[in-house]
Amino acid sequence: MKDLISRMQSEDKFQIQNALEDLARRLPTLSGPEFEEAVHAVAGLFYIDPMDHPELLPVMERAEDLLADQRERVIPVLLGSLGETDLKSHFHLAAVFGKIGYAAVGPLLDAYGKLSDTYDRVFVLYALGKIKAVEVLDALPTLFEAVEDPNPEILDTAARALGKVCEHVSPDKLDDETRKGMFRRLMDRVSDRFAGVRSKAVRSLGKMARFGLLSRDQKKEVSRTVDRILGEDEAGNWDVAYIVRAEARKARVFLD
């Protein structure tokens, strides 16, 4: 095991790849502290800066797949290490949970309820948005609560995740009451004082329109909101944030 971990700490692409394949064969036989050590070693590859080492991107993707292949038993190890990880690694860890899929929804929701650190809670919301399974609907009560949170980072990520639910779940799985709840909460966030929150809300409303989740009246309401954001209503006062106006232009395509 020490040799494998040492090889994964190399900067040589082929040496890391070979170590990962050797570990892939061994992981199913590992348990306890030895399994945890192996998982942390693989996750350590997510600290690589792809801007400095673009040649190692395939290695990082293979590391994601290797961890996701461990399914439920890798989840508590990854969640237990959240406080020791950074933003770069979080993108890859979220991808791992997305690849695990439906089995990750329950543990992520349990973790969100227990976590107090905003940074970690934002990660959980982001990871939920990566899951392409109908079971992610179980996260809607948490997302509805989070999209009304006073913290802008939680608001931003929850608004984004609601749009991802629209993207990943078949429209027939969302009843009218759920659609109305999603719509009203996102519309409330369109007027948020933080531009990032406003932009994610507009983006997710655009996805609701794109995937046929808005009624005719709701589409008209979103259209009027888009006009206001772009300064094309009677008042002529556009949203000062470019990112909000950019999302409004994208959403407009699906409102005709």
Residue, then its C-alpha position, 0 to 999 in steps of 0.5 A: m500500500k505504501d508503494l501505491i500511495s508513493r506512486m500516486q504522489s508522483e507528477d508522472k502521468f503514467q506512473i499515477q495511472n498505473a498506481l490507480e489501476d493497481l489500486a482499483r484491483r485492490l480496493p474491493t479487498l480493503s476495509g477499515p483504516e486501510f480502505e480509508e487511507a486508500v480513499h484519501a490517497v486517491a482523493g488527494l489527486f483532486y488537489i492537482d491544479p489542472m491549469d498547471h498540469p493539464e496532462l493530468l486531467p484524465v488521471m483525475e477523471r479516472a480517480e473520480d470513477l475509481l471512488a464512485d465504483q466503491r458506491e455506498r462504502v466510500i460516502p462516509v469517508l468522503l463526507g468525513s473529510l470535508g473540513e480538510t478539503d479545498l474548493k478545487s477538490h470539492f468540484h471533483l468530490a461533487a462529481v464523485f457523488g454525481k457518479i454514485g447517483y441515487a445512493a448518495v442522496g440520503p447520506l448527503l441530506d443527512a450530512y446537510g442536516k448535521l453540518s454547521d459550516t457554511y462552506d461544507r453545506v454549500f458543497v452538499l447542495y452543489a453535490l446534490g445538483k450533480i445527481k441525475a436520478v429521480e431520487v434527488l426529488d427527496a432533496l427538494p424540501t432541503l433545497f426549498e429551505a436553503v433557497e430562503d437561507p440568509n446566507p448568499e452562498i447557500l442561496d446561490t447554490a440552492a437556486r442553481a441546484l433547483g435548476k439542475v433538478c429540472e434538468h435531470v428529472s423527467p417533468d412527469k415526476l414533478d407534480d403541480e404543487t412542487r412546480k409552483g413551489m419551485f417557481r415562486r421561490l425562484m421568482d422571489r430570488v430574482s429580486d435578491r440583493f446579491a447578483g449571483v443569487r439573481s443570476k442563478a434564479v433566472r437561470s433555473l427559471g429558464k430551465m423550468a421553461r426549457f423543460g416544460l415545467l411552467s404554465r402559460d401564465q408563469k411563462k408570461e410572468v417570467s417574460r415580464t421579469v426578463d424584460r425588466i432585467l434587460g431594461e425593455d419594460e416601460a421603466g427602462n431600468w435594467d439590472v446593473a449586473y451583467i451576469v444577471r442580464a446574460e442569464a435573462r437573455k439565455a432564458r428568453v430563448f425558452l419563453d417564446 
